[in-house]
Amino acid sequence: MTPEALQERIAAIAQQREALVRLSQQENLGTLQLDAKQALEEMDDLIAELSRTFPQP
């Protein structure tokens, strides 16, 4: 896989983050809201790690 392809995938993952943000802000989800918040934290960690490993120019 080329560095450009990896950067495209990282960007695609980062774009999907907004869906988790909206989901985590919904109050009527009960315990699913906690799962969404945990997934958001893990996604943020993943994006940060990928950005450190494959910095964009």
N, C-alpha and C positions, 0 to 999 in steps of 0.2 A: 504494500500500500504506500502510495506516495505521500510526502508531507502535505501537499495541497489537499489530497483526499481526506487526510486526518483533520486538517483545519476545517474543511467543509462539514465533517461529521460533528466536530466540537461546536461549530456555529449552529447546527441543526439541534443539538441537545440543548444549547443555551436558549434557543428560541422556544422550546417546549416548556421551559421553566415558568413562563407566564401562566400556562394552564394550571400548574401546581399552585402558583400563588393565588389564583382565583379560587381554586378548590379549597385551599387551606383557610380562606377567609369566609367561607360559608358556614354560618353558625348552626345550621340544621342537620349537620352530618354526624353529630355525636362522636363516637370513637374513631370514625373514619377521618375526621378532621385531624386527629393526632397523627394518623398514618400519613396524611398528606403533608403535614408539617415535617415529619421525620424524613419523608422522601425528598422534600425540598432541601432540607439540611444536607442530606447525602448527595443530592445533585449539585449543590453549591460546592461541596468538598471535591466532588469529581471534576467539576468545571475548573476549579482553582488548580487542582493537581495537573490536569491536562494542559492548562495554560502555562504552568511552570515548565512542564516537560516539553511541550511544543509551542514555544512563544510565537505569537504572530508578529510579522514585521511591521 
